[in-house]
Amino acid sequence: MIGLQLALPAEAASLLADIEQPRRESRWGQSLTWGRLAGQDVVLTLSGVGKVAAATTTAMLAQLDVSLILVAGTSGGLAVGVEPGDVLIATE
C-alpha cells in the first residue's frame, strides 16, 4: 500500500476525486482516505502545514504498513519557473 501525504485540502482535491471506492476514517486526529488509485492500494492523509505536522503524519503512515510514502504539494513554496503539474524530486 502507498501512503499519500499532502498538507492542504486544495493539494489533495484531484487525488481524492480519483480514488476508487473511498473509505474515510479518523485515526490519531487525522482524516484518512483509503482506496485504490491507478490500480494501487492507497491511503491519503492531510498533514496540515509545518514540519511538526509533516513529521507526525509520516510517523503515523509508517504505522499503517505502507511500503512507500509520497509527499506531494507545494512543499513550502515554489521557485520561479515551476508550473502546476511539474514534478520536483529532492536530492538532499
N, CA, C and O atoms as a Tinker XYZ file with bonds, in Angstrom:
   368  protein
     1  N      0.854000   -1.177000    0.000000    73     2
     2  CA     0.000000    0.000000    0.000000    64     1     3
     3  C      0.896000    1.235000    0.000000    63     2     4     5
     4  O      1.965000    1.247000    0.610000    81     3
     5  N      0.444000    2.256000   -0.686000    73     3     6
     6  CA     1.182000    3.515000   -0.796000    64     5     7
     7  C      0.516000    4.564000    0.084000    63     6     8     9
     8  O     -0.702000    4.739000    0.036000    81     7
     9  N      1.307000    5.256000    0.879000    73     7    10
    10  CA     0.822000    6.368000    1.682000    64     9    11
    11  C      1.001000    7.665000    0.920000    63    10    12    13
    12  O      2.089000    7.944000    0.417000    81    11
    13  N     -0.043000    8.452000    0.830000    73    11    14
    14  CA    -0.005000    9.747000    0.149000    64    13    15
    15  C     -0.206000   10.827000    1.202000    63    14    16    17
    16  O     -1.220000   10.841000    1.899000    81    15
    17  N      0.754000   11.723000    1.317000    73    15    18
    18  CA     0.722000   12.753000    2.356000    64    17    19
    19  C      0.703000   14.126000    1.705000    63    18    20    21
    20  O      1.617000   14.487000    0.963000    81    19
    21  N     -0.349000   14.890000    1.992000    73    19    22
    22  CA    -0.479000   16.245000    1.481000    64    21    23
    23  C     -0.841000   17.166000    2.635000    63    22    24    25
    24  O     -1.477000   16.738000    3.598000    81    23
    25  N     -0.442000   18.418000    2.545000    73    23    26
    26  CA    -0.685000   19.348000    3.634000    64    25    27
    27  C     -2.081000   19.974000    3.592000    63    26    28    29
    28  O     -2.726000   20.124000    4.629000    81    27
    29  N     -2.536000   20.330000    2.419000    73    27    30
    30  CA    -3.743000   21.139000    2.290000    64    29    31
    31  C     -4.825000   20.449000    1.463000    63    30    32    33
    32  O     -4.517000   19.705000    0.532000    81    31
    33  N     -6.094000   20.697000    1.801000    73    31    34
    34  CA    -7.185000   20.109000    1.023000    64    33    35
    35  C     -7.106000   20.449000   -0.467000    63    34    36    37
    36  O     -7.398000   19.596000   -1.306000    81    35
    37  N     -6.721000   21.667000   -0.804000    73    35    38
    38  CA    -6.636000   22.048000   -2.224000    64    37    39
    39  C     -5.596000   21.213000   -2.962000    63    38    40    41
    40  O     -5.759000   20.923000   -4.147000    81    39
    41  N     -4.522000   20.825000   -2.262000    73    39    42
    42  CA    -3.494000   19.995000   -2.886000    64    41    43
    43  C     -3.982000   18.566000   -3.102000    63    42    44    45
    44  O     -3.527000   17.885000   -4.021000    81    43
    45  N     -4.902000   18.111000   -2.258000    73    43    46
    46  CA    -5.376000   16.725000   -2.304000    64    45    47
    47  C     -6.625000   16.532000   -3.159000    63    46    48    49
    48  O     -6.969000   15.398000   -3.491000    81    47
    49  N     -7.297000   17.597000   -3.513000    73    47    50
    50  CA    -8.621000   17.505000   -4.136000    64    49    51
    51  C     -8.654000   16.614000   -5.368000    63    50    52    53
    52  O     -9.541000   15.770000   -5.484000    81    51
    53  N     -7.718000   16.777000   -6.287000    73    51    54
    54  CA    -7.768000   15.983000   -7.524000    64    53    55
    55  C     -7.473000   14.512000   -7.249000    63    54    56    57
    56  O     -8.063000   13.639000   -7.887000    81    55
    57  N     -6.574000   14.220000   -6.312000    73    55    58
    58  CA    -6.307000   12.820000   -5.957000    64    57    59
    59  C     -7.521000   12.193000   -5.286000    63    58    60    61
    60  O     -7.901000   11.067000   -5.606000    81    59
    61  N     -8.126000   12.921000   -4.360000    73    59    62
    62  CA    -9.308000   12.396000   -3.665000    64    61    63
    63  C    -10.432000   12.085000   -4.644000    63    62    64    65
    64  O    -11.151000   11.101000   -4.472000    81    63
    65  N    -10.586000   12.914000   -5.668000    73    63    66
    66  CA   -11.639000   12.700000   -6.663000    64    65    67
    67  C    -11.399000   11.436000   -7.481000    63    66    68    69
    68  O    -12.344000   10.837000   -7.995000    81    67
    69  N    -10.129000   11.029000   -7.603000    73    67    70
    70  CA    -9.790000    9.866000   -8.422000    64    69    71
    71  C     -9.677000    8.561000   -7.642000    63    70    72    73
    72  O     -9.530000    7.499000   -8.246000    81    71
    73  N     -9.742000    8.617000   -6.329000    73    71    74
    74  CA    -9.640000    7.385000   -5.535000    64    73    75
    75  C    -10.912000    6.568000   -5.704000    63    74    76    77
    76  O    -12.019000    7.060000   -5.488000    81    75
    77  N    -10.734000    5.314000   -6.095000    73    75    78
    78  CA   -11.862000    4.408000   -6.282000    64    77    79
    79  C    -12.256000    3.783000   -4.956000    63    78    80    81
    80  O    -11.397000    3.444000   -4.142000    81    79
    81  N    -13.551000    3.632000   -4.741000    73    79    82
    82  CA   -14.116000    3.032000   -3.535000    64    81    83
    83  C    -13.535000    3.660000   -2.264000    63    82    84    85
    84  O    -13.030000    2.948000   -1.396000    81    83
    85  N    -13.605000    5.000000   -2.152000    73    83    86
    86  CA   -13.001000    5.649000   -0.988000    64    85    87
    87  C    -13.694000    5.255000    0.317000    63    86    88    89
    88  O    -14.918000    5.157000    0.395000    81    87
    89  N    -12.878000    5.037000    1.320000    73    87    90
    90  CA   -13.358000    4.752000    2.672000    64    89    91
    91  C    -12.650000    5.719000    3.608000    63    90    92    93
    92  O    -11.421000    5.733000    3.674000    81    91
    93  N    -13.408000    6.517000    4.322000    73    91    94
    94  CA   -12.810000    7.532000    5.187000    64    93    95
    95  C    -12.926000    7.130000    6.651000    63    94    96    97
    96  O    -13.927000    6.555000    7.078000    81    95
    97  N    -11.895000    7.442000    7.395000    73    95    98
    98  CA   -11.920000    7.221000    8.835000    64    97    99
    99  C    -10.973000    8.211000    9.494000    63    98   100   101
   100  O    -10.163000    8.856000    8.829000    81    99
   101  N    -11.088000    8.319000   10.798000    73    99   102
   102  CA   -10.225000    9.201000   11.558000    64   101   103
   103  C     -9.385000    8.364000   12.515000    63   102   104   105
   104  O     -9.907000    7.513000   13.236000    81   103
   105  N     -8.078000    8.617000   12.512000    73   103   106
   106  CA    -7.156000    7.962000   13.441000    64   105   107
   107  C     -6.140000    8.990000   13.896000    63   106   108   109
   108  O     -5.688000    9.815000   13.102000    81   107
   109  N     -5.784000    8.948000   15.149000    73   107   110
   110  CA    -4.763000    9.839000   15.711000    64   109   111
   111  C     -5.052000   11.306000   15.380000    63   110   112   113
   112  O     -4.130000   12.104000   15.212000    81   111
   113  N     -6.311000   11.646000   15.291000    73   111   114
   114  CA    -6.684000   13.019000   14.979000    64   113   115
   115  C     -6.504000   13.397000   13.526000    63   114   116   117
   116  O     -6.600000   14.573000   13.175000    81   115
   117  N     -6.245000   12.420000   12.675000    73   115   118
   118  CA    -6.050000   12.656000   11.242000    64   117   119
   119  C     -7.199000   12.043000   10.456000    63   118   120   121
   120  O     -7.746000   11.010000   10.841000    81   119
   121  N     -7.557000   12.683000    9.362000    73   119   122
   122  CA    -8.539000   12.129000    8.439000    64   121   123
   123  C     -7.796000   11.297000    7.401000    63   122   124   125
   124  O     -6.889000   11.794000    6.732000    81   123
   125  N     -8.182000   10.029000    7.268000    73   123   126
   126  CA    -7.558000    9.123000    6.311000    64   125   127
   127  C     -8.578000    8.719000    5.257000    63   126   128   129
   128  O     -9.748000    8.494000    5.568000    81   127
   129  N     -8.132000    8.627000    4.014000    73   127   130
   130  CA    -8.974000    8.108000    2.940000    64   129   131
   131  C     -8.257000    6.915000    2.329000    63   130   132   133
   132  O     -7.148000    7.047000    1.810000    81   131
   133  N     -8.894000    5.747000    2.393000    73   131   134
   134  CA    -8.362000    4.504000    1.861000    64   133   135
   135  C     -9.055000    4.208000    0.544000    63   134   136   137
   136  O    -10.211000    4.589000    0.358000    81   135
   137  N     -8.376000    3.541000   -0.368000    73   135   138
   138  CA    -8.998000    3.136000   -1.622000    64   137   139
   139  C     -7.953000    2.695000   -2.624000    63   138   140   141
   140  O     -6.851000    2.281000   -2.264000    81   139
   141  N     -8.328000    2.793000   -3.898000    73   139   142
   142  CA    -7.412000    2.404000   -4.976000    64   141   143
   143  C     -7.239000    3.585000   -5.919000    63   142   144   145
   144  O     -8.193000    4.294000   -6.240000    81   143
   145  N     -6.016000    3.776000   -6.348000    73   143   146
   146  CA    -5.686000    4.855000   -7.263000    64   145   147
   147  C     -4.711000    4.296000   -8.292000    63   146   148   149
   148  O     -3.642000    3.802000   -7.934000    81   147
   149  N     -5.075000    4.372000   -9.556000    73   147   150
   150  CA    -4.228000    3.860000  -10.643000    64   149   151
   151  C     -3.820000    2.408000  -10.393000    63   150   152   153
   152  O     -2.680000    2.020000  -10.647000    81   151
   153  N     -4.765000    1.615000   -9.892000    73   151   154
   154  CA    -4.519000    0.197000   -9.675000    64   153   155
   155  C     -3.743000   -0.148000   -8.421000    63   154   156   157
   156  O     -3.400000   -1.312000   -8.214000    81   155
   157  N     -3.458000    0.831000   -7.582000    73   155   158
   158  CA    -2.689000    0.605000   -6.355000    64   157   159
   159  C     -3.548000    0.883000   -5.128000    63   158   160   161
   160  O     -4.373000    1.797000   -5.132000    81   159
   161  N     -3.348000    0.090000   -4.077000    73   159   162
   162  CA    -3.982000    0.394000   -2.793000    64   161   163
   163  C     -3.281000    1.602000   -2.203000    63   162   164   165
   164  O     -2.052000    1.651000   -2.148000    81   163
   165  N     -4.070000    2.585000   -1.757000    73   163   166
   166  CA    -3.503000    3.812000   -1.198000    64   165   167
   167  C     -4.239000    4.214000    0.066000    63   166   168   169
   168  O     -5.385000    3.828000    0.296000    81   167
   169  N     -3.552000    4.999000    0.875000    73   167   170
   170  CA    -4.177000    5.712000    1.983000    64   169   171
   171  C     -3.673000    7.152000    1.889000    63   170   172   173
   172  O     -2.466000    7.396000    1.869000    81   171
   173  N     -4.604000    8.101000    1.831000    73   171   174
   174  CA    -4.267000    9.514000    1.688000    64   173   175
   175  C     -4.610000   10.224000    2.984000    63   174   176   177
   176  O     -5.673000   10.002000    3.565000    81   175
   177  N     -3.710000   11.072000    3.427000    73   175   178
   178  CA    -3.978000   11.866000    4.618000    64   177   179
   179  C     -3.494000   13.291000    4.426000    63   178   180   181
   180  O     -2.550000   13.557000    3.682000    81   179
   181  N     -4.158000   14.188000    5.110000    73   179   182
   182  CA    -3.760000   15.594000    5.116000    64   181   183
   183  C     -2.978000   15.846000    6.396000    63   182   184   185
   184  O     -3.485000   15.620000    7.495000    81   183
   185  N     -1.746000   16.313000    6.252000    73   183   186
   186  CA    -0.896000   16.511000    7.418000    64   185   187
   187  C     -1.129000   17.850000    8.090000    63   186   188   189
   188  O     -0.894000   17.995000    9.289000    81   187
   189  N     -1.582000   18.815000    7.335000    73   187   190
   190  CA    -1.573000   20.184000    7.841000    64   189   191
   191  C     -0.227000   20.801000    7.488000    63   190   192   193
   192  O      0.625000   20.140000    6.894000    81   191
   193  N     -0.036000   22.057000    7.850000    73   191   194
   194  CA     1.143000   22.814000    7.448000    64   193   195
   195  C      2.221000   22.753000    8.521000    63   194   196   197
   196  O      1.925000   22.807000    9.715000    81   195
   197  N      3.457000   22.641000    8.095000    73   195   198
   198  CA     4.599000   22.743000    9.002000    64   197   199
   199  C      5.360000   21.450000    9.174000    63   198   200   201
   200  O      4.862000   20.362000    8.885000    81   199
   201  N      6.601000   21.602000    9.661000    73   199   202
   202  CA     7.494000   20.460000    9.822000    64   201   203
   203  C      6.981000   19.457000   10.850000    63   202   204   205
   204  O      7.055000   18.248000   10.627000    81   203
   205  N      6.465000   19.944000   11.968000    73   203   206
   206  CA     5.989000   19.041000   13.016000    64   205   207
   207  C      4.788000   18.244000   12.516000    63   206   208   209
   208  O      4.705000   17.036000   12.739000    81   207
   209  N      3.863000   18.912000   11.846000    73   207   210
   210  CA     2.687000   18.221000   11.306000    64   209   211
   211  C      3.105000   17.177000   10.276000    63   210   212   213
   212  O      2.565000   16.071000   10.261000    81   211
   213  N      4.055000   17.518000    9.423000    73   211   214
   214  CA     4.517000   16.574000    8.400000    64   213   215
   215  C      5.210000   15.373000    9.040000    63   214   216   217
   216  O      4.978000   14.233000    8.637000    81   215
   217  N      6.059000   15.626000   10.034000    73   215   218
   218  CA     6.772000   14.526000   10.697000    64   217   219
   219  C      5.812000   13.614000   11.446000    63   218   220   221
   220  O      5.965000   12.393000   11.419000    81   219
   221  N      4.836000   14.191000   12.106000    73   219   222
   222  CA     3.840000   13.397000   12.834000    64   221   223
   223  C      3.045000   12.522000   11.876000    63   222   224   225
   224  O      2.795000   11.351000   12.162000    81   223
   225  N      2.650000   13.082000   10.749000    73   223   226
   226  CA     1.880000   12.331000    9.762000    64   225   227
   227  C      2.718000   11.220000    9.140000    63   226   228   229
   228  O      2.215000   10.119000    8.912000    81   227
   229  N      3.975000   11.493000    8.868000    73   227   230
   230  CA     4.862000   10.455000    8.323000    64   229   231
   231  C      4.982000    9.297000    9.308000    63   230   232   233
   232  O      4.924000    8.135000    8.906000    81   231
   233  N      5.149000    9.600000   10.586000    73   231   234
   234  CA     5.244000    8.552000   11.609000    64   233   235
   235  C      3.953000    7.743000   11.677000    63   234   236   237
   236  O      3.991000    6.523000   11.841000    81   235
   237  N      2.816000    8.414000   11.552000    73   235   238
   238  CA     1.533000    7.718000   11.571000    64   237   239
   239  C      1.405000    6.783000   10.368000    63   238   240   241
   240  O      0.982000    5.636000   10.515000    81   239
   241  N      1.767000    7.266000    9.191000    73   239   242
   242  CA     1.683000    6.429000    7.991000    64   241   243
   243  C      2.593000    5.208000    8.113000    63   242   244   245
   244  O      2.249000    4.127000    7.636000    81   243
   245  N      3.731000    5.375000    8.738000    73   243   246
   246  CA     4.652000    4.242000    8.920000    64   245   247
   247  C      4.023000    3.139000    9.772000    63   246   248   249
   248  O      4.400000    1.974000    9.645000    81   247
   249  N      3.083000    3.488000   10.626000    73   247   250
   250  CA     2.386000    2.503000   11.458000    64   249   251
   251  C      1.313000    1.743000   10.684000    63   250   252   253
   252  O      0.756000    0.771000   11.195000    81   251
   253  N      1.020000    2.169000    9.476000    73   251   254
   254  CA    -0.072000    1.578000    8.686000    64   253   255
   255  C      0.414000    0.558000    7.660000    63   254   256   257
   256  O     -0.339000    0.195000    6.756000    81   255
   257  N      1.638000    0.095000    7.779000    73   255   258
   258  CA     2.179000   -0.939000    6.893000    64   257   259
   259  C      2.203000   -0.486000    5.432000    63   258   260   261
   260  O      1.876000   -1.257000    4.529000    81   259
   261  N      2.594000    0.770000    5.210000    73   259   262
   262  CA     2.751000    1.243000    3.832000    64   261   263
   263  C      4.155000    0.880000    3.346000    63   262   264   265
   264  O      5.102000    0.843000    4.133000    81   263
   265  N      4.278000    0.619000    2.070000    73   263   266
   266  CA     5.590000    0.280000    1.505000    64   265   267
   267  C      6.312000    1.509000    0.978000    63   266   268   269
   268  O      7.520000    1.477000    0.744000    81   267
   269  N      5.566000    2.592000    0.793000    73   267   270
   270  CA     6.115000    3.813000    0.204000    64   269   271
   271  C      5.271000    4.982000    0.674000    63   270   272   273
   272  O      4.045000    4.880000    0.727000    81   271
   273  N      5.912000    6.092000    1.014000    73   271   274
   274  CA     5.188000    7.317000    1.355000    64   273   275
   275  C      5.564000    8.384000    0.333000    63   274   276   277
   276  O      6.740000    8.712000    0.169000    81   275
   277  N      4.565000    8.918000   -0.346000    73   275   278
   278  CA     4.773000   10.013000   -1.290000    64   277   279
   279  C      4.234000   11.291000   -0.666000    63   278   280   281
   280  O      3.069000   11.355000   -0.273000    81   279
   281  N      5.074000   12.295000   -0.577000    73   279   282
   282  CA     4.672000   13.602000   -0.069000    64   281   283
   283  C      4.503000   14.505000   -1.276000    63   282   284   285
   284  O      5.423000   14.653000   -2.080000    81   283
   285  N      3.344000   15.103000   -1.403000    73   283   286
   286  CA     3.065000   15.929000   -2.576000    64   285   287
   287  C      2.502000   17.270000   -2.148000    63   286   288   289
   288  O      1.978000   17.416000   -1.044000    81   287
   289  N      2.614000   18.234000   -3.024000    73   287   290
   290  CA     2.082000   19.565000   -2.775000    64   289   291
   291  C      3.138000   20.601000   -3.092000    63   290   292   293
   292  O      4.090000   20.327000   -3.822000    81   291
   293  N      2.970000   21.777000   -2.550000    73   291   294
   294  CA     3.910000   22.854000   -2.843000    64   293   295
   295  C      5.145000   22.780000   -1.965000    63   294   296   297
   296  O      6.140000   23.443000   -2.255000    81   295
   297  N      5.110000   22.007000   -0.921000    73   295   298
   298  CA     6.276000   21.761000   -0.070000    64   297   299
   299  C      6.952000   23.046000    0.398000    63   298   300   301
   300  O      8.178000   23.157000    0.387000    81   299
   301  N      6.155000   23.990000    0.798000    73   299   302
   302  CA     6.714000   25.195000    1.396000    64   301   303
   303  C      6.923000   26.364000    0.458000    63   302   304   305
   304  O      7.278000   27.452000    0.912000    81   303
   305  N      6.720000   26.183000   -0.801000    73   303   306
   306  CA     6.870000   27.304000   -1.713000    64   305   307
   307  C      7.237000   26.841000   -3.107000    63   306   308   309
   308  O      7.524000   25.666000   -3.334000    81   307
   309  N      7.224000   27.755000   -4.009000    73   307   310
   310  CA     7.544000   27.439000   -5.401000    64   309   311
   311  C      8.655000   28.350000   -5.889000    63   310   312   313
   312  O      8.701000   29.533000   -5.550000    81   311
   313  N      9.528000   27.798000   -6.669000    73   311   314
   314  CA    10.606000   28.575000   -7.265000    64   313   315
   315  C     10.122000   29.216000   -8.559000    63   314   316   317
   316  O      9.142000   28.767000   -9.154000    81   315
   317  N     10.801000   30.250000   -8.983000    73   315   318
   318  CA    10.493000   30.888000  -10.257000    64   317   319
   319  C     10.648000   29.850000  -11.361000    63   318   320   321
   320  O     11.650000   29.136000  -11.407000    81   319
   321  N      9.675000   29.764000  -12.239000    73   319   322
   322  CA     9.741000   28.841000  -13.357000    64   321   323
   323  C      9.074000   27.504000  -13.103000    63   322   324   325
   324  O      8.935000   26.702000  -14.026000    81   323
   325  N      8.657000   27.247000  -11.865000    73   323   326
   326  CA     7.949000   25.997000  -11.557000    64   325   327
   327  C      6.474000   26.217000  -11.831000    63   326   328   329
   328  O      5.872000   27.164000  -11.324000    81   327
   329  N      5.896000   25.341000  -12.633000    73   327   330
   330  CA     4.497000   25.460000  -13.027000    64   329   331
   331  C      3.672000   24.337000  -12.403000    63   330   332   333
   332  O      4.213000   23.279000  -12.081000    81   331
   333  N      2.357000   24.556000  -12.229000    73   331   334
   334  CA     1.496000   23.467000  -11.739000    64   333   335
   335  C      1.663000   22.218000  -12.597000    63   334   336   337
   336  O      1.660000   22.290000  -13.826000    81   335
   337  N      1.808000   21.086000  -11.942000    73   335   338
   338  CA     1.986000   19.815000  -12.652000    64   337   339
   339  C      3.443000   19.411000  -12.794000    63   338   340   341
   340  O      3.731000   18.260000  -13.121000    81   339
   341  N      4.380000   20.346000  -12.552000    73   339   342
   342  CA     5.801000   19.989000  -12.599000    64   341   343
   343  C      6.120000   19.036000  -11.455000    63   342   344   345
   344  O      5.537000   19.140000  -10.376000    81   343
   345  N      7.035000   18.118000  -11.685000    73   343   346
   346  CA     7.472000   17.173000  -10.658000    64   345   347
   347  C      8.871000   17.568000  -10.214000    63   346   348   349
   348  O      9.787000   17.677000  -11.029000    81   347
   349  N      9.025000   17.780000   -8.911000    73   347   350
   350  CA    10.311000   18.121000   -8.337000    64   349   351
   351  C     10.744000   16.979000   -7.430000    63   350   352   353
   352  O      9.948000   16.485000   -6.631000    81   351
   353  N     11.984000   16.563000   -7.545000    73   351   354
   354  CA    12.490000   15.479000   -6.728000    64   353   355
   355  C     13.674000   16.002000   -5.927000    63   354   356   357
   356  O     14.649000   16.498000   -6.491000    81   355
   357  N     13.576000   15.886000   -4.600000    73   355   358
   358  CA    14.650000   16.349000   -3.726000    64   357   359
   359  C     15.834000   15.407000   -3.809000    63   358   360   361
   360  O     15.661000   14.191000   -3.901000    81   359
   361  N     17.019000   15.954000   -3.776000    73   359   362
   362  CA    18.239000   15.131000   -3.772000    64   361   363
   363  C     19.006000   15.296000   -2.469000    63   362   364   365
   364  O     19.964000   14.561000   -2.228000    81   363
   365  N     18.617000   16.226000   -1.637000    73   363   366
   366  CA    19.270000   16.441000   -0.337000    64   365   367
   367  C     18.236000   16.594000    0.743000    63   366   368
   368  O     18.585000   16.783000    1.909000    81   367
